[in-house]
Amino acid sequence: MQKFIDQLTESDRRVVRKWRLVTVAFYGSILAGMAVYMALHWNPEVNYASAGPATHAKVTSASRH
């Protein structure tokens, strides 16, 4: 049978708090990933810049001189 938080011992409450934080963080990261994906792919007419390996190599070699 399910217990309420006030019916648990102090050590069990710590475990519940830890797993609650882990669960919220896990599902929050999934939600944040979906939000970023939707923001980038919502409107196909919007282009966003991406730096490829060639661009990175040019920038790196230019900064060394």
Secondary structure, DSSP 8 states (H G I E B T S, - for coil): ----GGGS-HHHHHHHHHHHHHHHHHHHHHHHHHHHHHHHHS-TT-------HHHHHHHHHHHH-
